[in-house]
Amino acid sequence: KVVGAEDVRAYADANAHIELNDYFKQNLLNFTKKDWSKFVTPRNEALIDERGFDLLTRMLTVDHTQRITAREAIAHDYFAEVRTD
């Protein structure tokens, strides 16, 4: 519901071996991608910035060929302040 259905549809359309099940078609295809800023609250605002939004977006990319790998995620700039390497 957060990442929306557009990318899921595009991924399924691009991959003929993928067929969306009836539950998904009936319940989830109408969701639009949410802007990450809608999830920022006074409680978490100090933990997130554009780098964090970028990392989340890359980690939740539907197409596995475009999704960030674990190694790339660890090296992401979001973690620069705590990186010890």
N, C-alpha and C positions, 0 to 999 in steps of 0.2 A: 504494500500500500504506500510505502514511503518513496520507493524508486519509480513508481508508476508502471503502467502496462505497455507503454509505447515501445520501449526497448525490448521487452519480452516478446511482443508481437513481431518486431523486426527480426529478432534472433530466430524465432520459430519459422518465419517466412523465408529466411536465408538458409535454413537447414531443413531440407525436405524430410529427414528422418525424425524430426521433432514434431509431435502433434500435441497441442494443448488439450488437457483433459476438460471434461464438461464442467467440473467445479470451477476451474480457472476461468473458462469462457463465461460462465454465468455470474460469477461473483467478483472477479478481479479485473476484468478488461476495461472497466470504466474509470479506474483510478489514474489520476494524473500525478506526475512527478512533483514532490513537495520541495519547496525551497528549504535548504538546511537552516536558514536563519529563523524559521518558525519554531525550531526546537531549542533555541537559546533561551535560557532562563537566568535570573539573577544567581541561581545556585551553580550553574555550570559555565557562565560566560567567561570566567577567567581561564577555563581549560580549552577553549575553542577559538579559532581564528580562521582566516581563509586557508591556511595550510591544512588545518584539521578538516575543513570542508572538502578540500581537494583530495586528501587521503581517503576520507569516507566515500567520496564519489568513485574514486579509482578502485577501492576494495569492493564496492557493491555493483560494479559494472556487470551487466548480465552476460555479455559475450566473453567467454573465458579466454579467448585469444586477445582480447583488449584489456582484460582485468590485470591489475597490478599483482605481481607475485609476492610471496611472503618476504623474500630477500629484498625486493624493491621497496616494499612497505616499511621494512625496518630501516632502510637507508633514506626514507622520505624526509624531507626537510622539517616536517612536523616534530620529529624526534631530535632535531639538532641540539637543543638545549640540554638534553639528558644523555646524549651519545658520549661514550668514553673512548672511542677509537681515535 
